[in-house]
Amino acid sequence: MVELDQKYKESGLTIMGFPTDDFNQELPTNQGVIDFVKKFDVQFPIMDRISVNPPDEPNFWTWLKEASGETKNVRWNFSTKFLVSADGITVKRYDGVDPNDCEQDIVALLPGAGKSGL
């Protein structure tokens, strides 16, 4: 994710990290998470810790799942990614893929890309 952020943030890509303790592995505080990821040169926003599965997932997380067409629970917070177009219409979910495998889809949604959509 760091590589993609550095490569495309000037072209309009915004990556946001959503830590969760749903899988009993996250640091206990939001600041602890932020301090930890800085060690890996993470410069994109890290949100407050959330639940990524029902019953406590926030409405926007439910929307991401529904808009992508895949409402199944997240198996692990590092394995699920959502790509959302700037207009919020196109949403694609990726489970268990290397972030770099999403690069072609990301480029297609950035301004000035040769084609639009996924």
C-alpha positions in Angstrom: 0.0 0.0 0.0 2.9 2.4 0.8 4.3 1.9 -2.7 1.0 2.6 -4.4 0.4 5.6 -2.2 3.8 7.1 -3.1 3.3 6.3 -6.8 -0.2 7.7 -7.3 -1.1 10.1 -4.5 -0.1 13.1 -6.7 -2.5 11.7 -9.4 -5.4 11.7 -7.0 -5.2 8.3 -5.2 -6.1 8.5 -1.5 -5.4 5.4 0.6 -7.0 5.1 4.0 -6.1 2.5 6.6 -8.8 1.2 8.9 -7.4 -0.7 11.9 -9.6 -3.1 13.8 -9.3 -5.3 16.8 -11.9 -7.7 15.4 -9.1 -10.3 14.9 -7.5 -9.7 18.3 -4.2 -8.5 17.0 -4.3 -4.7 16.9 -2.6 -2.3 19.2 -4.8 -1.1 22.0 -5.0 2.6 21.1 -5.4 4.6 17.9 -2.1 6.5 18.6 -0.3 3.2 19.1 -1.4 2.1 15.6 -0.3 5.4 14.1 3.1 5.2 15.8 3.6 1.6 14.6 2.7 2.2 11.0 5.0 5.2 10.8 7.9 2.7 11.1 6.9 1.4 7.7 6.8 4.9 6.1 3.0 4.9 6.0 2.0 8.5 5.1 -1.7 7.9 4.2 -4.4 8.5 6.8 -4.9 5.9 9.4 -8.5 6.1 10.7 -9.6 5.3 14.3 -10.1 1.7 15.1 -13.4 0.3 13.9 -15.2 -3.0 13.7 -15.2 -4.3 10.1 -18.0 -6.9 10.6 -21.5 -6.9 12.1 -23.0 -6.2 14.4 -20.8 -3.1 15.2 -19.5 -2.2 11.7 -20.1 1.5 10.9 -22.6 2.4 8.2 -19.9 3.4 5.7 -18.3 0.0 6.0 -21.6 -1.7 5.4 -22.0 0.6 2.3 -18.6 -0.4 1.0 -19.6 -4.1 1.2 -23.0 -3.6 -0.4 -21.7 -1.2 -3.2 -19.0 -3.8 -4.1 -21.6 -6.5 -4.4 -19.8 -8.7 -1.8 -21.3 -8.5 1.7 -19.5 -11.4 3.3 -17.6 -10.7 6.5 -14.0 -9.6 6.3 -11.8 -12.5 7.2 -8.8 -10.5 8.2 -8.3 -6.7 8.1 -5.1 -6.8 6.1 -6.6 -9.0 3.4 -9.6 -6.9 2.3 -9.3 -3.7 0.3 -11.9 -1.5 -1.4 -11.3 0.6 -4.4 -13.8 3.5 -4.7 -14.0 5.9 -7.7 -13.9 9.6 -7.0 -17.6 9.9 -7.7 -18.3 7.1 -5.2 -20.2 5.0 -7.8 -17.7 2.3 -8.7 -16.7 0.2 -5.8 -14.6 -3.0 -6.1 -13.6 -5.3 -3.3 -10.4 -7.3 -3.2 -9.9 -10.2 -0.8 -6.5 -11.9 -0.2 -4.7 -10.1 -3.1 -1.4 -8.3 -3.1 -2.2 -4.5 -3.2 0.0 -4.2 -6.3 -2.5 -6.6 -8.1 -5.0 -3.7 -7.9 -2.8 -1.2 -9.7 -4.4 -1.6 -13.1 -7.8 -0.9 -11.7 -6.5 2.1 -9.7 -4.9 3.6 -12.8 -8.1 3.2 -14.7 -9.9 5.4 -12.2 -7.4 8.1 -11.9 -7.9 11.4 -13.8 -6.5 11.3 -17.3 -6.6 7.5 -17.5 -7.2 6.1 -21.0 -10.4 4.4 -19.9 -12.9 4.8 -17.1 -14.5 2.3 -14.8 -13.2 -1.1 -13.8 
